Amino acid sequence: MRTTNGLTMMIDTGLPTLAFADLITSHGDYIDLVKFGWGTALVTKDLQRKADVLNDAGIGFCFGGTLFEYHVWNDELDQYLRLVDETGATHIEVSNGTIPLDQHAKADYVRQMARYRPVLAEVGYKDSDRSAQLTPADWVGALREDLDAGAHLVITEARESGRSGLARPDGSVRSDVLDAVLAEIDPDRLLFEAPTKDLQVELIGRLGPAVNLGNIAATDIIALETLRRGLRGDTLLRFSLLEDIHA
């Protein structure tokens, strides 16, 4: 990754290879990290070609936390690490959003994986009901434990729908959780999943244009950049950046 704030992590949900390469050529200046969503890497025919495009562009990439969970659940972590090595993945995402893996055990995996690559540790569950049961103190404790275990960044779950984890079922941010997290954790160590414009606007409005945002759709890279720069009606009156936040 080329910066420590203002990060944009794009999620690739299965773009055709040439479209992916064209996107990186056209908009790579606004992409700091790419995540191959959930388990798509295992059914992507030209995965290595995509990885080579990112390596040539100097853009980091990782596989979705669900793929890590898949390999943990099937006791095949060695195969996962082989995939990381073969493709040249620059980061490892560690999560427990689906499988029955408690927070302390997840932190142990963070510690273990940090020996191989910088770790992006995710907090929150895919199931919105489970996530809703996490108190603000639970969130802070989990995020801090993952950082203490060696995570490079901690990710707040929101899924591709933007309606779980840190987000309510209606798509808005859980302000009680966000307030508690920001009171205890440096926002530069946080990456907020924000796949919807509403979440992007809310988080940019709260933390400023240099907030780290993830799960950004390929079709939204330019739109997000205009939000960061105050070039869209949603943020125009809040600020207008003259400098390049990705410089």
C-alpha positions in Angstrom: 0.0 0.0 0.0 1.3 3.4 -0.9 -0.3 5.5 1.9 -1.4 5.1 5.5 -4.5 7.2 5.1 -6.9 8.1 2.3 -6.7 4.4 1.3 -9.2 3.1 -1.2 -9.5 -0.7 -1.3 -11.3 -2.0 -4.3 -13.1 -5.3 -4.3 -13.0 -7.4 -7.4 -16.1 -9.6 -7.5 -15.1 -11.3 -10.8 -14.3 -8.7 -13.4 -13.2 -10.2 -16.8 -9.4 -10.1 -17.0 -9.1 -7.5 -19.8 -11.7 -5.3 -18.1 -9.7 -5.6 -14.9 -6.4 -4.7 -16.6 -8.1 -1.7 -18.3 -9.5 -0.5 -15.0 -6.1 -0.6 -13.3 -4.6 1.2 -16.3 -7.3 3.9 -16.2 -7.9 4.3 -12.5 -5.0 2.7 -10.7 -3.9 6.1 -9.3 -7.0 6.0 -7.1 -6.6 2.4 -5.9 -4.3 1.5 -3.1 -5.3 -2.1 -2.5 -7.4 -4.7 -4.2 -9.3 -7.5 -2.5 -10.4 -10.5 -4.6 -13.8 -10.9 -2.9 -14.7 -13.9 -0.7 -13.6 -17.1 -2.4 -13.6 -15.8 -6.0 -9.8 -16.4 -6.3 -10.4 -20.2 -6.5 -12.7 -19.9 -9.5 -10.9 -17.1 -11.3 -9.3 -18.6 -14.5 -6.8 -15.8 -15.0 -6.0 -15.0 -11.3 -2.3 -14.9 -11.9 -2.7 -12.5 -14.8 -4.7 -10.2 -12.6 -2.1 -10.5 -9.9 0.7 -9.6 -12.4 -1.3 -6.5 -13.4 -1.4 -5.4 -9.8 2.3 -6.2 -9.2 3.3 -4.3 -12.2 1.2 -1.3 -11.1 2.6 -1.4 -7.6 -0.9 -2.0 -6.1 -1.1 -4.4 -3.2 -3.7 -7.1 -3.0 -5.2 -9.8 -0.8 -7.9 -12.4 -0.8 -11.2 -12.0 1.0 -11.3 -13.1 4.6 -13.9 -15.7 3.7 -11.2 -17.5 1.7 -9.0 -17.5 4.8 -11.9 -18.9 6.8 -12.6 -21.6 4.2 -9.0 -22.9 4.5 -9.0 -22.7 8.3 -12.4 -24.6 8.5 -11.0 -27.3 6.1 -7.7 -27.5 7.9 -5.9 -26.4 4.7 -4.0 -23.3 5.8 -0.9 -24.6 4.1 -2.7 -24.5 0.8 -3.9 -20.9 1.5 -0.3 -19.8 2.2 0.9 -21.5 -1.0 -1.7 -19.5 -3.0 -0.4 -16.3 -1.3 3.2 -17.1 -2.2 2.4 -18.2 -5.8 0.4 -15.1 -6.7 2.6 -12.7 -4.8 -0.3 -11.4 -2.6 1.0 -8.6 -0.5 -1.4 -8.8 2.4 -3.4 -11.4 4.3 -6.9 -10.8 5.5 -7.9 -12.6 8.7 -11.5 -12.7 9.8 -14.1 -14.8 11.6 -17.2 -13.4 10.0 -18.7 -16.8 9.2 -17.0 -19.8 10.8 -17.3 -20.4 14.6 -13.9 -18.9 15.5 -13.9 -16.8 18.6 -12.1 -13.5 18.8 -9.1 -14.7 20.9 -8.5 -17.6 18.4 -8.7 -15.1 15.5 -6.1 -12.9 17.2 -3.9 -16.0 17.4 -4.2 -16.4 13.6 -3.4 -12.7 13.2 -0.2 -13.2 15.2 0.6 -16.3 13.1 -0.1 -14.8 9.7 1.8 -11.6 10.5 5.0 -13.7 10.2 4.2 -14.1 6.5 2.5 -10.8 5.3 1.1 -7.6 6.7 -2.3 -8.6 8.1 -5.7 -6.9 7.6 -7.8 -8.1 10.5 -11.5 -7.9 10.2 -14.0 -7.4 13.1 -17.7 -8.0 12.7 -19.9 -10.7 11.4 -21.6 -11.4 8.0 -24.8 -12.1 9.8 -26.4 -8.8 10.8 -28.1 -10.2 13.9 -24.8 -11.5 15.3 -23.1 -8.2 14.6 -25.9 -6.3 16.3 -25.2 -8.2 19.5 -21.6 -6.8 19.6 -21.5 -3.9 22.0 -19.3 -0.8 21.4 -16.9 -2.2 24.1 -16.8 -5.6 22.2 -15.8 -3.7 19.0 -13.1 -1.7 20.7 -11.8 -4.8 22.5 -11.6 -6.9 19.3 -10.0 -4.1 17.3 -7.4 -3.5 19.9 -6.7 -7.2 20.4 -6.1 -7.6 16.7 -3.8 -4.6 16.6 -1.9 -5.8 19.6 -1.5 -9.2 17.9 0.3 -7.5 15.0 -2.4 -6.5 12.5 -1.2 -3.8 10.1 -4.8 -2.4 9.8 -8.1 -3.5 11.3 -11.2 -3.6 9.0 -14.7 -2.9 10.2 -17.1 -5.3 8.5 -20.0 -4.0 6.4 -20.2 -6.8 3.7 -20.8 -6.0 0.1 -24.3 -4.9 0.9 -23.3 -2.3 3.5 -25.9 -3.6 5.9 -24.1 -5.6 8.5 -21.2 -5.2 10.9 -20.6 -1.6 11.6 -23.7 -0.7 9.5 -27.3 -1.1 10.6 -29.8 -3.1 8.4 -31.0 0.2 7.0 -27.4 1.0 5.7 -26.5 3.7 8.2 -23.4 3.6 10.5 -23.8 2.4 14.1 -22.9 5.8 15.6 -22.5 4.3 19.1 -19.9 1.9 17.9 -18.1 4.5 15.7 -17.9 6.9 18.6 -16.4 4.3 20.9 -13.9 3.1 18.3 -12.7 6.6 17.4 -12.3 7.5 21.1 -9.8 4.6 21.5 -8.2 3.8 18.2 -6.2 5.8 15.7 -8.3 6.1 12.6 -5.2 5.7 10.4 -5.2 2.0 11.7 -8.8 1.5 10.6 -10.2 0.6 7.2 -14.0 1.0 7.0 -15.9 -1.2 4.6 -18.1 1.2 2.7 -19.6 -0.3 -0.4 -22.5 2.2 -0.7 -22.5 5.9 -1.4 -24.5 6.6 1.8 -21.8 4.9 3.9 -19.0 6.7 2.0 -20.6 10.1 2.5 -21.3 9.4 6.2 -17.8 8.3 6.9 -16.1 11.0 4.8 -18.3 13.6 6.6 -17.4 12.3 10.0 -13.6 11.5 9.5 -12.7 13.7 6.5 -11.6 12.9 3.0 -8.6 10.9 4.1 -10.6 8.2 5.8 -9.6 4.6 4.7 -12.4 3.0 2.8 -12.8 -0.6 1.5 -15.1 -2.9 -0.5 -15.4 -0.2 -3.1 -16.9 -1.5 -6.3 -14.9 -1.2 -9.5 -17.6 1.0 -11.0 -17.4 3.4 -8.0 -13.6 4.3 -8.0 -14.0 7.6 -9.7 -17.2 8.4 -7.9 -15.6 7.9 -4.5 -12.6 10.1 -5.5 -15.0 12.9 -6.4 -16.6 12.5 -2.9 -13.2 12.8 -1.3 -12.4 15.9 -3.3 -15.7 17.7 -2.8 -16.5 17.4 -6.5 -20.0 15.9 -5.8 -23.0 17.5 -4.3 -22.9 15.3 -1.3 -19.6 16.7 -0.1 -19.2 19.9 -2.1 -20.2 22.3 0.8 -18.1 20.4 3.4 -14.7 20.7 1.7 -13.0 20.9 -1.6 -9.5 19.5 -1.9 -7.0 21.1 -4.1 -4.2 18.6 -3.3 -4.1 15.0 -4.4 -4.9 12.9 -1.3 -3.1 10.0 -2.9 0.1 11.8 -3.5 
